[in-house]
Amino acid sequence: MSREFIREDYLKVEIILDPVLPAREVAIAWLSELEFEVFEPSDTGLTVYAPQKVISPQELLDVRLRLEGIASVKWEESIVKTQNWNAKWEADYEPVDVEGRAMVRAPFHSPPKSGLDIVIAPHMSFGTGHHSTTWLMTRAMLDLDLDDKDVLDMGCGTGVLALAAMKLGASKVLAIDIEEGAYRNTLENAKLNDLDGDNRLNAVCGDASKLGSSPTHDLILANINRNILLADMATYDSVLKVGGKIALSGFFIGDVPVISEETERLGWSVVEVLESDGWACIICVKTPK
């Protein structure tokens, strides 16, 4: 399914949880299954956003009732009109510092004095750098050799990882997202980073069926929820070169064993596991079979 969600009104759900853990992580997992796209964790709970028309009120109520079985829940729903979104994120958006080595920032922020500089106008696409999984993936990339590498960014969202890969020296980057709005946002952000018209970038609206079966990629970046990763990892394997690396995120630390079981089945060796705020990133290398 594709949709141009930049033109849609969004459902905003503010949730306060007591105790906040593990209920916050459970809430994120359950809500991610309902097509919520933006998650803002806090010390007291979280705020989430999704296109209003794709959320089933009954399914949302079911999540609320299930949460009330594990924590005290304060729940408030509201609608964010499309025209108000830019004003909201400009008021709230802060630059994201990745260990002083990279900055993900909005166009109205000053560039860093050193390190990787990535400019993102997120609209409602996932991947501003604020979510722990995007931070983890960016952090992982900083220690990988991307010079002259062919890179695949699955579930590209804002294009933040694809654009970072280009700035880190990739020779070719394929950025794929199932959302039409994410595809458009990636192209917009390429322009903000002076990478529009750069023939190294190929942005595509679609899913793993767009990948084919030839092992052409040196590095795959996949920051997607656990179930989609598990369904598509075999397809990623078919397009990853032997000796190539893959970085996976979008899942909790508790999901590492089930993801690792699939990496082992595919013959990938785990190089490193990174963690942040309950989320994980696994970096693997494809070994010869």
BATIVEX-308269 format. One record per residue (C-alpha): chain; y negated, x, z. Coordinates in steps of 0.001 Angstrom, whole numbers. Each point is the difference from the previous one (the first is absolute). Layout:
// residues N
<site rofi="A" v="Y" u="X" w="Z"/>
...
***
This chain:
// residues 289
<site rofi="A" v="0" u="0" w="0"/>
<site rofi="A" v="-3470" u="1302" w="-807"/>
<site rofi="A" v="-3368" u="-1356" w="922"/>
<site rofi="A" v="-3620" u="1094" w="-120"/>
<site rofi="A" v="-541" u="-261" w="3717"/>
<site rofi="A" v="-3499" u="1448" w="-54"/>
<site rofi="A" v="-1133" u="-3489" w="-1069"/>
<site rofi="A" v="1915" u="-1863" w="2702"/>
<site rofi="A" v="-909" u="-1211" w="3470"/>
<site rofi="A" v="1971" u="1747" w="2724"/>
<site rofi="A" v="1683" u="-1254" w="3128"/>
<site rofi="A" v="-936" u="2074" w="3043"/>
<site rofi="A" v="2214" u="-159" w="3100"/>
<site rofi="A" v="-1164" u="1662" w="3226"/>
<site rofi="A" v="2800" u="476" w="2515"/>
<site rofi="A" v="-259" u="1185" w="3618"/>
<site rofi="A" v="3317" u="894" w="1615"/>
<site rofi="A" v="988" u="657" w="3607"/>
<site rofi="A" v="1812" u="2312" w="293"/>
<site rofi="A" v="-1217" u="1481" w="-3255"/>
<site rofi="A" v="3127" u="2105" w="-556"/>
<site rofi="A" v="2496" u="-480" w="-1488"/>
<site rofi="A" v="-1397" u="-3410" w="-1024"/>
<site rofi="A" v="-2669" u="1497" w="-2306"/>
<site rofi="A" v="2568" u="1936" w="-2046"/>
<site rofi="A" v="2286" u="-3033" w="-140"/>
<site rofi="A" v="-2919" u="-2173" w="-1163"/>
<site rofi="A" v="-855" u="2469" w="-2769"/>
<site rofi="A" v="3612" u="30" w="-1188"/>
<site rofi="A" v="270" u="-3796" w="-59"/>
<site rofi="A" v="-3426" u="-578" w="-1585"/>
<site rofi="A" v="597" u="2610" w="-2693"/>
<site rofi="A" v="2856" u="-2191" w="-1201"/>
<site rofi="A" v="-2515" u="-2844" w="-576"/>
<site rofi="A" v="-2111" u="2011" w="-2496"/>
<site rofi="A" v="-2715" u="1053" w="2426"/>
<site rofi="A" v="-1637" u="3047" w="-1582"/>
<site rofi="A" v="-2555" u="1377" w="2455"/>
<site rofi="A" v="952" u="903" w="3586"/>
<site rofi="A" v="-2528" u="1149" w="2603"/>
<site rofi="A" v="1831" u="970" w="3228"/>
<site rofi="A" v="-2036" u="170" w="3217"/>
<site rofi="A" v="574" u="784" w="3666"/>
<site rofi="A" v="465" u="-3722" w="705"/>
<site rofi="A" v="1875" u="-1174" w="-3092"/>
<site rofi="A" v="-889" u="-147" w="-3661"/>
<site rofi="A" v="-1951" u="-1758" w="-2747"/>
<site rofi="A" v="1660" u="-764" w="-3323"/>
<site rofi="A" v="-1149" u="-1309" w="-3380"/>
<site rofi="A" v="1720" u="-1662" w="-2950"/>
<site rofi="A" v="-1032" u="-2124" w="-2981"/>
<site rofi="A" v="-252" u="-3513" w="1439"/>
<site rofi="A" v="2005" u="-1677" w="-2725"/>
<site rofi="A" v="3131" u="2167" w="362"/>
<site rofi="A" v="564" u="-618" w="3715"/>
<site rofi="A" v="2215" u="-2883" w="1080"/>
<site rofi="A" v="-1496" u="-1674" w="3112"/>
<site rofi="A" v="3510" u="-820" w="1241"/>
<site rofi="A" v="1234" u="3579" w="-393"/>
<site rofi="A" v="-3121" u="1257" w="1766"/>
<site rofi="A" v="572" u="-2442" w="2848"/>
<site rofi="A" v="3596" u="1178" w="247"/>
<site rofi="A" v="-1198" u="3597" w="465"/>
<site rofi="A" v="-2420" u="-1109" w="2709"/>
<site rofi="A" v="2709" u="-1893" w="1885"/>
<site rofi="A" v="2378" u="2958" w="-236"/>
<site rofi="A" v="-2692" u="2329" w="1348"/>
<site rofi="A" v="-575" u="-2363" w="2910"/>
<site rofi="A" v="3601" u="641" w="926"/>
<site rofi="A" v="-696" u="3693" w="668"/>
<site rofi="A" v="-3656" u="94" w="1114"/>
<site rofi="A" v="-3046" u="-2002" w="1017"/>
<site rofi="A" v="-1838" u="-817" w="-3240"/>
<site rofi="A" v="-3624" u="-884" w="-754"/>
<site rofi="A" v="-253" u="-979" w="-3675"/>
<site rofi="A" v="-3069" u="-809" w="-2106"/>
<site rofi="A" v="-34" u="-791" w="-3711"/>
<site rofi="A" v="-3042" u="-14" w="-2277"/>
<site rofi="A" v="-864" u="273" w="-3696"/>
<site rofi="A" v="-1838" u="2984" w="-1457"/>
<site rofi="A" v="-1859" u="-1081" w="-3116"/>
<site rofi="A" v="282" u="2378" w="-2912"/>
<site rofi="A" v="-3715" u="686" w="-147"/>
<site rofi="A" v="-5" u="1059" w="3659"/>
<site rofi="A" v="2748" u="2611" w="-279"/>
<site rofi="A" v="-2116" u="2923" w="-1229"/>
<site rofi="A" v="-2583" u="-626" w="2717"/>
<site rofi="A" v="2768" u="-59" w="2609"/>
<site rofi="A" v="1655" u="3262" w="-913"/>
<site rofi="A" v="-3332" u="1764" w="-509"/>
<site rofi="A" v="-948" u="-1008" w="3540"/>
<site rofi="A" v="3353" u="1023" w="1532"/>
<site rofi="A" v="1262" u="2814" w="-2219"/>
<site rofi="A" v="4" u="3491" w="1482"/>
<site rofi="A" v="1053" u="3203" w="-1789"/>
<site rofi="A" v="3580" u="1068" w="691"/>
<site rofi="A" v="452" u="3639" w="968"/>
<site rofi="A" v="3440" u="1496" w="-662"/>
<site rofi="A" v="58" u="2984" w="2355"/>
<site rofi="A" v="-3244" u="1376" w="-1440"/>
<site rofi="A" v="1836" u="714" w="-3264"/>
<site rofi="A" v="-769" u="-3221" w="-1863"/>
<site rofi="A" v="-2375" u="-2924" w="270"/>
<site rofi="A" v="449" u="-3512" w="-1346"/>
<site rofi="A" v="-3435" u="-1606" w="-112"/>
<site rofi="A" v="-2044" u="-2790" w="-1512"/>
<site rofi="A" v="-2593" u="705" w="-2716"/>
<site rofi="A" v="-2847" u="-380" w="2510"/>
<site rofi="A" v="1314" u="2761" w="2306"/>
<site rofi="A" v="-1011" u="3640" w="-343"/>
<site rofi="A" v="2672" u="2301" w="-1427"/>
<site rofi="A" v="1765" u="2467" w="2313"/>
<site rofi="A" v="-1205" u="3586" w="155"/>
<site rofi="A" v="3482" u="1226" w="-916"/>
<site rofi="A" v="3469" u="-1273" w="-804"/>
<site rofi="A" v="1278" u="-2762" w="-2250"/>
<site rofi="A" v="-2533" u="-2778" w="-642"/>
<site rofi="A" v="1323" u="-3426" w="-1074"/>
<site rofi="A" v="-2416" u="-2877" w="-601"/>
<site rofi="A" v="1435" u="-3509" w="384"/>
<site rofi="A" v="-1545" u="-3457" w="-459"/>
<site rofi="A" v="2951" u="-1974" w="1343"/>
<site rofi="A" v="-933" u="-3653" w="-592"/>
<site rofi="A" v="3228" u="-1631" w="1213"/>
<site rofi="A" v="2435" u="2621" w="-1283"/>
<site rofi="A" v="2262" u="1683" w="2522"/>
<site rofi="A" v="-587" u="3718" w="556"/>
<site rofi="A" v="-3411" u="916" w="1380"/>
<site rofi="A" v="1459" u="2813" w="2066"/>
<site rofi="A" v="-542" u="-1920" w="3234"/>
<site rofi="A" v="3577" u="-1220" w="235"/>
<site rofi="A" v="2319" u="2561" w="1592"/>
<site rofi="A" v="2389" u="24" w="-2968"/>
<site rofi="A" v="-2753" u="895" w="-2497"/>
<site rofi="A" v="-1238" u="2694" w="2395"/>
<site rofi="A" v="3553" u="1344" w="308"/>
<site rofi="A" v="515" u="97" w="-3753"/>
<site rofi="A" v="-3315" u="1784" w="-544"/>
<site rofi="A" v="900" u="2459" w="2759"/>
<site rofi="A" v="3395" u="645" w="-1610"/>
<site rofi="A" v="-1555" u="687" w="-3396"/>
<site rofi="A" v="-2254" u="2708" w="1413"/>
<site rofi="A" v="3041" u="2184" w="714"/>
<site rofi="A" v="1739" u="-643" w="-3331"/>
<site rofi="A" v="-489" u="2035" w="-3168"/>
<site rofi="A" v="-1438" u="-2450" w="-2532"/>
<site rofi="A" v="-1345" u="2585" w="-2423"/>
<site rofi="A" v="1063" u="-938" w="-3546"/>
<site rofi="A" v="2418" u="-2642" w="1362"/>
<site rofi="A" v="928" u="-3375" w="-1502"/>
<site rofi="A" v="-643" u="-2564" w="2760"/>
<site rofi="A" v="974" u="-3661" w="432"/>
<site rofi="A" v="-1954" u="-2170" w="2473"/>
<site rofi="A" v="1950" u="-3222" w="604"/>
<site rofi="A" v="-1971" u="-2843" w="1588"/>
<site rofi="A" v="-3238" u="1861" w="-660"/>
<site rofi="A" v="-2331" u="-2585" w="1605"/>
<site rofi="A" v="-3497" u="1491" w="-196"/>
<site rofi="A" v="1327" u="3037" w="-1854"/>
<site rofi="A" v="-839" u="2283" w="2925"/>
<site rofi="A" v="3234" u="2011" w="-224"/>
<site rofi="A" v="-36" u="177" w="-3797"/>
<site rofi="A" v="-3579" u="1265" w="11"/>
<site rofi="A" v="779" u="2486" w="2773"/>
<site rofi="A" v="2907" u="1286" w="-2101"/>
<site rofi="A" v="-2316" u="563" w="-2959"/>
<site rofi="A" v="-2492" u="1876" w="2160"/>
<site rofi="A" v="2850" u="2113" w="1385"/>
<site rofi="A" v="878" u="1180" w="-3510"/>
<site rofi="A" v="2583" u="-2443" w="-1379"/>
<site rofi="A" v="373" u="207" w="-3771"/>
<site rofi="A" v="1002" u="-3659" w="-386"/>
<site rofi="A" v="-160" u="-3011" w="2341"/>
<site rofi="A" v="1587" u="-3413" w="-539"/>
<site rofi="A" v="-1463" u="-2585" w="2428"/>
<site rofi="A" v="1835" u="-3331" w="214"/>
<site rofi="A" v="-720" u="-3132" w="2019"/>
<site rofi="A" v="1263" u="-3547" w="-387"/>
<site rofi="A" v="-3499" u="-1393" w="686"/>
<site rofi="A" v="-2478" u="-338" w="-2862"/>
<site rofi="A" v="-2843" u="481" w="2468"/>
<site rofi="A" v="1477" u="3286" w="1259"/>
<site rofi="A" v="355" u="1242" w="-3568"/>
<site rofi="A" v="-3659" u="-801" w="-664"/>
<site rofi="A" v="-1061" u="1509" w="3332"/>
<site rofi="A" v="1812" u="3246" w="-853"/>
<site rofi="A" v="-1931" u="272" w="-3264"/>
<site rofi="A" v="-3267" u="-755" w="1806"/>
<site rofi="A" v="705" u="2678" w="2593"/>
<site rofi="A" v="905" u="2495" w="-2725"/>
<site rofi="A" v="-3528" u="-477" w="-1310"/>
<site rofi="A" v="-1486" u="489" w="3483"/>
<site rofi="A" v="1836" u="3331" w="173"/>
<site rofi="A" v="-1152" u="1066" w="-3480"/>
<site rofi="A" v="3573" u="-304" w="-1245"/>
<site rofi="A" v="-469" u="-2935" w="-2374"/>
<site rofi="A" v="996" u="951" w="-3496"/>
<site rofi="A" v="2189" u="2781" w="1397"/>
<site rofi="A" v="3148" u="-225" w="-2118"/>
<site rofi="A" v="2133" u="1255" w="2883"/>
<site rofi="A" v="-179" u="-3477" w="1613"/>
<site rofi="A" v="2059" u="-2932" w="-1258"/>
<site rofi="A" v="-509" u="-3155" w="2114"/>
<site rofi="A" v="2487" u="-2838" w="-550"/>
<site rofi="A" v="330" u="-3514" w="1404"/>
<site rofi="A" v="3670" u="-614" w="738"/>
<site rofi="A" v="2963" u="964" w="2169"/>
<site rofi="A" v="2903" u="2459" w="-95"/>
<site rofi="A" v="1259" u="-1585" w="-3228"/>
<site rofi="A" v="-2829" u="1893" w="-1759"/>
<site rofi="A" v="1549" u="3373" w="866"/>
<site rofi="A" v="2794" u="352" w="-2542"/>
<site rofi="A" v="2864" u="2375" w="800"/>
<site rofi="A" v="-1013" u="3520" w="-1071"/>
<site rofi="A" v="-512" u="2602" w="2771"/>
<site rofi="A" v="-3586" u="952" w="-822"/>
<site rofi="A" v="-1782" u="133" w="3380"/>
<site rofi="A" v="-347" u="3042" w="2250"/>
<site rofi="A" v="-1365" u="-2067" w="2905"/>
<site rofi="A" v="235" u="-3671" w="906"/>
<site rofi="A" v="-2310" u="-1650" w="2551"/>
<site rofi="A" v="1152" u="-3414" w="1248"/>
<site rofi="A" v="-1934" u="-1665" w="2814"/>
<site rofi="A" v="1620" u="-3444" w="-64"/>
<site rofi="A" v="1756" u="-2198" w="2536"/>
<site rofi="A" v="3539" u="862" w="1065"/>
<site rofi="A" v="1849" u="-2705" w="-1925"/>
<site rofi="A" v="-1609" u="865" w="-3334"/>
<site rofi="A" v="658" u="3699" w="570"/>
<site rofi="A" v="3677" u="-639" w="696"/>
<site rofi="A" v="276" u="-2186" w="-3105"/>
<site rofi="A" v="-1730" u="2513" w="-2287"/>
<site rofi="A" v="1009" u="3453" w="1283"/>
<site rofi="A" v="2878" u="274" w="-2481"/>
<site rofi="A" v="-2487" u="-648" w="-2810"/>
<site rofi="A" v="-2294" u="2686" w="1400"/>
<site rofi="A" v="2964" u="2367" w="11"/>
<site rofi="A" v="588" u="-610" w="-3700"/>
<site rofi="A" v="-3528" u="1141" w="-921"/>
<site rofi="A" v="-286" u="2922" w="2474"/>
<site rofi="A" v="867" u="3481" w="-1237"/>
<site rofi="A" v="2623" u="2033" w="1822"/>
<site rofi="A" v="-1940" u="2122" w="2471"/>
<site rofi="A" v="-2816" u="-2547" w="-18"/>
<site rofi="A" v="-1414" u="-1448" w="3199"/>
<site rofi="A" v="-619" u="-3550" w="1169"/>
<site rofi="A" v="-2195" u="-1189" w="2867"/>
<site rofi="A" v="807" u="-3436" w="1429"/>
<site rofi="A" v="-2033" u="-2054" w="2459"/>
<site rofi="A" v="-860" u="-3595" w="843"/>
<site rofi="A" v="2568" u="-370" w="2783"/>
<site rofi="A" v="283" u="504" w="3755"/>
<site rofi="A" v="1515" u="2953" w="1826"/>
<site rofi="A" v="2873" u="-2285" w="959"/>
<site rofi="A" v="799" u="-453" w="-3708"/>
<site rofi="A" v="503" u="3731" w="-611"/>
<site rofi="A" v="3803" u="-132" w="507"/>
<site rofi="A" v="560" u="-2746" w="-2598"/>
<site rofi="A" v="-2308" u="1715" w="-2516"/>
<site rofi="A" v="1692" u="3347" w="685"/>
<site rofi="A" v="3412" u="-1570" w="-596"/>
<site rofi="A" v="-1108" u="-975" w="-3507"/>
<site rofi="A" v="-1552" u="3427" w="-688"/>
<site rofi="A" v="3311" u="1600" w="993"/>
<site rofi="A" v="1924" u="-2357" w="-2296"/>
<site rofi="A" v="-2257" u="1005" w="-2884"/>
<site rofi="A" v="446" u="3701" w="734"/>
<site rofi="A" v="-3533" u="668" w="1215"/>
<site rofi="A" v="-553" u="2521" w="2782"/>
<site rofi="A" v="-2588" u="-906" w="2634"/>
<site rofi="A" v="-2629" u="2737" w="198"/>
<site rofi="A" v="-2296" u="-1482" w="2646"/>
<site rofi="A" v="-706" u="-3186" w="1933"/>
<site rofi="A" v="-3625" u="-691" w="984"/>
<site rofi="A" v="-1039" u="-2619" w="2549"/>
<site rofi="A" v="-3255" u="-1753" w="936"/>
<site rofi="A" v="-632" u="-3076" w="2164"/>
<site rofi="A" v="3582" u="-1213" w="-299"/>
<site rofi="A" v="173" u="490" w="-3788"/>
<site rofi="A" v="2016" u="2625" w="-1869"/>
<site rofi="A" v="-25" u="2031" w="-3211"/>
<site rofi="A" v="3147" u="1691" w="-1303"/>
<site rofi="A" v="-231" u="2879" w="-2466"/>
<site rofi="A" v="3153" u="792" w="-1963"/>
<site rofi="A" v="1154" u="2297" w="-2787"/>
<site rofi="A" v="2498" u="-1066" w="-2666"/>
<site rofi="A" v="2916" u="2411" w="94"/>
<site rofi="A" v="2465" u="672" w="-2847"/>
<site rofi="A" v="3061" u="-2267" w="17"/>
***
